[in-house]
Structure formats: C-alpha cells, structure tokens
Amino acid sequence: MKIGDKVSVVDEDLSGVVTSVKGNIVVFKDEYGFTHQYPKEKLVPKDADLYENIRIVKKQSLKKLFLRNIRKIIWF
C-alpha cells in the first residue's frame, strides 16, 4: 500500500485514503477527516477496477443436477 490508495478495514465499516505507511502500520484518513492506524493485515484495497477483468462462472443449481440424475436413474 502506498500514499493515496483507498483502503477499507476488514470486519469494520471504515474506509479512507492512506496518508502514511510506517513499517507494518498504515495510517489513513476517513471521509470525516479522522485518522486511523491499522496493521496492513487488517486492511484491503478498495479499488473498483480490481475485479473488472475477472471472468464470472455461473454454476449449475443443485436442483437441476439432482433432477438430471434422477431422470437418468428412472430411464435406465
């Protein structure tokens, strides 16, 4: 993480922009101007483009799989 990155805290409704990084501690400022310090492990990048190029795979529902298998059993 670097200064200017948008981050969000894991398991908390808190996010902001990184203002400084001191070793493992990241300091960021929230939307109200308050500063917060968290270890890097507790933060995730908040980037809208992060998942843009990921292909979505739609899985078949269990109900359809079950019905298909039942039909095979009945017909054979």
C-alpha positions in Angstrom: 0.0 0.0 0.0 1.1 3.5 -0.8 0.1 7.0 0.0 -3.1 7.9 -1.8 -4.5 4.4 -2.0 -8.1 3.8 -0.9 -8.4 1.2 1.8 -11.1 -0.5 3.8 -10.8 -2.2 7.2 -11.7 -5.9 7.4 -14.7 -6.6 9.6 -15.5 -2.9 10.2 -17.4 -0.3 8.3 -14.4 2.0 8.0 -12.5 3.2 4.9 -10.4 6.1 3.8 -7.3 7.2 1.9 -3.8 6.3 3.0 -1.8 9.2 4.4 1.4 7.4 5.5 2.9 4.0 5.9 5.3 3.3 8.9 6.6 -0.3 8.6 3.6 -2.6 9.1 1.3 0.2 10.3 -0.8 2.1 7.8 -2.3 5.5 8.7 -5.4 6.6 6.7 -7.9 9.4 6.9 -11.6 8.7 6.7 -14.3 10.8 5.0 -14.8 12.9 8.1 -11.1 13.8 8.5 -10.2 11.5 11.3 -7.0 9.5 11.1 -6.8 5.8 12.0 -3.9 3.4 12.3 -4.1 -0.3 11.4 -1.7 -3.1 10.6 -1.5 -4.0 6.9 -3.1 -7.4 7.6 -6.4 -5.6 8.7 -6.7 -3.6 5.5 -7.8 -4.4 2.0 -7.5 -2.2 -1.1 -10.7 -0.5 -2.1 -10.5 -0.4 -5.9 -13.4 -0.5 -8.2 -11.3 -1.8 -11.1 -9.8 -4.6 -9.1 -12.4 -7.2 -10.2 -13.1 -5.7 -13.7 -11.3 -8.3 -15.7 -12.3 -11.4 -13.8 -14.5 -13.9 -15.7 -17.7 -14.9 -13.9 -18.5 -18.6 -14.0 -22.2 -19.4 -13.3 -22.6 -22.8 -11.6 -25.5 -25.1 -12.2 -28.0 -25.2 -9.4 -28.2 -28.3 -7.2 -31.8 -28.8 -8.1 -31.1 -29.1 -11.8 -28.3 -31.6 -11.1 -30.5 -33.6 -8.8 -33.3 -33.8 -11.4 -31.0 -34.7 -14.2 -29.5 -37.6 -12.1 -33.0 -38.8 -11.1 -34.1 -38.9 -14.7 -31.1 -41.0 -15.7 -31.9 -43.4 -12.9 -35.5 -43.7 -13.8 -34.9 -44.2 -17.6 -32.2 -46.8 -17.2 
